[in-house]
Amino acid sequence: MTWRFRVIFTGHKTSRDIQIVAQTAFNMGTTLWFDKENIYQQHSEACVIACGQFTTCYNLLEYIETLLLDPSAYDAVYQNRLLSLKQQLTTDYEHFKTDPFFMYNDAGRDYRIDKFVPLSVSDIPFPVNW
């Protein structure tokens, strides 16, 4: 089941920005290197990383929601932890919807990666096979 169909079943809507980044990551060939000179691969590495970040967030949110379907299965402390995680993941996912690179950019700045350049969706060429 692809991400396009999963959002229908879970109720979490995606955004056009997330779709653009995911499609760019999907278009990345299965290679072990990135060609920084190729305009179509220029931001592929960042798209693959960002796609992994928002996909992980989405999947964790979906999993926690399935755990919360039966609240009587957990004691109050554990249930509060799940609710707290759900709130944080929901906040992060909403942030990903407006800025799919927010976590990627934060990590690049926080870890002071050499020659790091923050990205936004407007930096990504529109996917050819949209």
C-alpha positions in Angstrom: 0.0 0.0 0.0 1.5 3.3 -1.0 1.5 6.5 1.1 -1.1 8.0 -1.2 -3.6 5.4 -0.2 -2.6 5.1 3.4 -3.7 8.7 4.2 -7.2 7.8 3.2 -7.5 5.0 5.7 -5.8 6.7 8.7 -7.4 10.1 8.4 -4.1 12.0 8.4 -4.0 14.2 5.4 -0.7 15.0 3.7 0.3 18.2 2.0 1.4 19.0 -1.5 4.9 19.9 -0.1 5.2 16.4 1.5 4.1 14.8 -1.8 6.7 16.7 -3.8 9.5 15.7 -1.4 8.3 12.1 -1.3 8.1 11.9 -5.1 11.6 13.4 -5.5 12.9 10.8 -3.0 11.0 8.1 -4.9 12.6 9.2 -8.1 16.1 8.8 -6.7 17.8 5.8 -8.3 19.1 3.0 -6.2 22.7 4.2 -6.1 25.3 4.6 -3.3 26.4 8.1 -4.4 24.9 11.4 -5.2 25.8 13.6 -8.1 25.8 17.1 -6.8 26.2 18.5 -10.3 23.1 16.9 -11.7 20.2 19.3 -11.2 17.8 16.5 -10.8 19.9 14.9 -8.1 21.0 18.1 -6.5 18.7 17.8 -3.5 17.9 14.1 -3.7 19.9 13.2 -0.6 18.0 15.8 1.4 14.7 14.6 0.1 15.5 11.0 1.0 16.4 12.0 4.5 13.4 14.3 4.9 11.1 11.6 3.5 12.4 9.1 6.1 11.8 11.6 8.8 8.2 12.5 8.0 7.4 8.9 7.1 8.7 7.7 10.5 6.7 10.4 12.2 3.6 9.4 10.3 4.0 5.7 11.0 4.7 6.2 14.7 1.6 8.4 14.9 -0.5 5.8 13.2 0.9 3.1 15.5 0.2 5.0 18.7 -3.4 5.6 17.5 -3.9 1.9 17.1 -2.6 1.4 20.7 -5.0 4.0 22.0 -8.0 2.2 20.4 -8.2 0.1 23.7 -7.3 2.6 26.5 -8.3 0.0 29.1 -5.3 -2.1 28.1 -2.8 0.4 29.7 -2.4 1.9 33.1 -2.8 5.6 33.5 0.9 6.4 33.5 1.5 4.5 30.2 -1.6 5.9 28.6 -0.4 9.4 29.5 2.9 8.7 27.9 1.1 7.5 24.7 -1.0 10.6 24.7 2.0 12.8 25.2 3.8 11.1 22.3 0.7 11.4 20.1 0.6 15.1 20.8 4.3 15.6 20.0 4.0 13.5 16.8 0.9 15.4 15.7 2.7 18.7 16.2 5.7 17.4 14.3 3.6 16.0 11.5 1.7 19.3 11.1 5.0 21.1 10.9 6.2 18.6 8.3 3.1 19.4 6.2 4.1 23.1 6.0 7.9 22.5 5.9 9.0 18.9 5.1 12.7 19.9 5.7 12.3 21.4 9.1 13.9 18.5 11.0 16.6 18.1 8.3 17.4 21.8 8.5 17.4 21.8 12.3 19.9 18.9 12.3 22.1 20.5 9.8 22.3 23.7 11.8 22.5 22.0 15.2 25.3 19.6 14.2 27.1 22.4 12.3 27.5 20.2 9.2 30.2 21.6 6.9 28.8 23.5 3.9 25.2 22.8 5.0 22.6 24.8 3.2 19.0 24.8 4.6 16.4 23.8 2.1 12.7 24.5 1.4 10.3 22.9 -1.1 10.8 25.9 -3.4 14.4 24.8 -3.9 13.3 21.4 -5.3 12.7 21.1 -9.0 9.1 19.9 -9.6 9.1 16.1 -10.1 8.8 15.2 -13.8 6.5 12.3 -13.3 4.1 14.0 -11.0 
